[in-house]
Amino acid sequence: MAIATEFTPLASSVGGALIGVSAVLLLYANGRIAGISGIVKRLIAPATNSKPEQALVFIIGLISAPFVWTAATGHAVAQSVSTNIPLAAIAGLLVGFGAVLGGGCTSGHGVCGLSRLSKRSLVATIVFMAVAALTVFVVRHIIGGGS
């Protein structure tokens, strides 16, 4: 049986606003889109003028955010991750393949691209949301399990 996700409109709205503010700040201050796959690429394989140190700071911020939240609120971030390592590995590879195929990731297209009214990002977002819904359906109702 799947565990229902708690409805948290205030925390979700604040989180969404913070994502939006960080995307705007990155674009305004550095002229860069806050797509995580692009930021990781700039860190791993920096090109001329890619400023990998800025990418590193962004990644450190992503990783440290749950710890800062816990310190600020006294409540740990609750998250469940599948213990099925082969499934997680396959999922990670498919996500990476999809980011390459789609020319960006969910954050780049879904947050930054849609806010810039990019038609390409609209198509990409529709495709990855449809694939996500189909994947959840297949894993939970056809294969079974997959918490």
ABEGO torsion letter per residue (X at the ends): XBBBBBBBAAAAAAAAAAAAAAAAAAAAAAGBBBBAAAAAAAAABBBBGAGAAAAAAAAAAAAAAAAAAAAAAGBBBBBBBBABAAAAAAAAAAAAAAAAAAGEBAAAAAAAAAAAGBAAAAAAAAAAAAAAAAAAAAAAAAAEEGX
